[in-house]
Each structure stands twice: as C-alpha cells, then as structure tokens.
Amino acid sequence: MTIIPTSIPDVLIMEPKVFGDERGFFFESFNERIWRELTGLDLRFVQHNHSRSAAGVLRGLHYQIKNPQGKLVRVIAGEVFDVAVDIRRSSPTFGRWFGTILSAENKKQMWVPPGFAHGFLVTSETAEFLYLTTDFWSPEHERCIIWNDPALAIQWPLTNEPSLSAKDCRGAAFEDADLFP
C-alpha cells in the first residue's frame, strides 16, 4: 500500500498493491497494521456502507456535527469524482476542498477525516461505492452543505444538472452551516 498526500494534509489517498495476472487480481483493501505504520492513525471502523448510484447522481456534501465520522471510501464498480471539504474553523485549510477520481479500475481509496464534509458525483453509467466509518450513523446529527455553494467553488465535472435527493437539494449554504470549532 502507498499513501499519497493531497493538497489538504489530513486527506489521504491510499493506493493498494495489486497482484494480478490473466486470471484476475488480488489486493488488501485495508490492513490496520500497515495503515497505522504509514499514517500514524489508529482507526477503529464500526460501520461498513455500500451504495449504488446511477450516472449523474451527486450525493453530499454530508457530515455529522456530533459523532463525526472518518470515512475510508472506495469504488468497486464504475467511477466517481469524490470530494472532501474541510469544515473545521480552527484548521489552516478551513473551507478548502480536495477532489479526485475513484474508480474500480484505479482501486484508489480516500481517507476523509472527521471534521470534513463529503460528497461524490457518479461519472460512469453506474457506480458502487463502499465506505468504512469510524462512528455510527447518527441521523439527528447529520448535516448537509449544498453541493454548489459559490463560497466553496467545487469544480464538479458536470455535463448536465446532477440528480439530487430531496435532502441534498435542501443543503445549507456554507456560511450558514453548522461547522466544527
């Protein structure tokens, strides 16, 4: 496994070592000991989520204001543009975002730490998205920042208007959102 730093130091890209031949491939999608050695992070994942979405679906920008979740995310079918936004007021990267392509083909994963809003846009016909979380889903503490907030200026690779859930359509403006200290 290789850890690739990003423009936001707390957000990491994990690139697995893939062993493949004409029969297929094998890789470790997570190894706690290696992860701890390479990142210094001692994580405990408590929930494993799996979603499937159609082309043009945009999910996010989601977070929990209490019981914040760190997320290790990856795509097992298709491709997404994945985004993490630093919403920690005390952070030197507050209000900045990082985005990358995650796909079944590149097998990369992204670590989205607690204190970040997260979202993704499906850029293939469909995508299946997996994420491990460091805390349980807490619907009463769930929050959403509107995906197209001009203060964030996320450069989503859109060709048409995205397909959004009703909840995501009602996302708060960044300046009005509940944020972390």
Helices and strands as residue ranges (DSSP letters): E 2-5, E 12-15, E 19-21, E 24-26, H 32-39, E 47-54, E 58-64, E 71-77, E 79-86, E 97-103, E 109-112, E 116-122, E 126-133, G 139-141, E 142-144, H 166-169, G 174-176
